[in-house]
Amino acid sequence: MEKHFKIGDHVTWNSEAGRVSGTIIRVHTSDFQYKGYTHHASDEDPQYEIKSDKTDHIAAHKGKALKKL
């Protein structure tokens, strides 16, 4: 089951540095360029840009990697 979120949702995910939380700032439903790489997304399997609460770093993840807080 894929998870779908919307802009403004507060979510958490695992990163190399441990558990991170942040707010979704953009939803991608088609392929997009991010940090020099093509990220694949669709209406059925979107990717989300999330701004970290602690560092303001922006990350891109699929819904299956995220958990709503």
Rosetta blueprint (number, residue, H / E / L):
1 M L
2 E L
3 K L
4 H L
5 F L
6 K L
7 I L
8 G L
9 D L
10 H E
11 V E
12 T E
13 W E
14 N E
15 S E
16 E L
17 A L
18 G E
19 R E
20 V E
21 S E
22 G E
23 T E
24 I E
25 I E
26 R E
27 V E
28 H E
29 T L
30 S L
31 D L
32 F E
33 Q E
34 Y E
35 K L
36 G L
37 Y E
38 T E
39 H E
40 H L
41 A L
42 S L
43 D L
44 E L
45 D L
46 P L
47 Q E
48 Y E
49 E E
50 I E
51 K E
52 S E
53 D L
54 K L
55 T L
56 D L
57 H L
58 I E
59 A E
60 A E
61 H E
62 K E
63 G H
64 K H
65 A H
66 L L
67 K E
68 K E
69 L L
